[in-house]
Amino acid sequence: MQWGSLTEFWAMGGYGLYVWTSFGASALCMVWEVLAVWRRHAAAASRDVS
């Protein structure tokens, strides 16, 4: 697919809202998972020290 302008790229042929919301939700879930794993690892490491 080719776009004539940046506005057309962001609009994605009328599906831009769905596309960019999906990308944002996916990115949020990935960041959330990384933070959750980091917190669980830190909690487990602090229990092993004692």
Sequence and secondary structure as in RCSB ss.txt:
>XXXX:A:sequence
MQWGSLTEFWAMGGYGLYVWTSFGASALCMVWEVLAVWRRHAAAASRDVS
>XXXX:A:secstr
   SSHHHHHHGGGTHHHHHHHHHHHHHHHHHHHHHHHHHHHHHHHHHH 
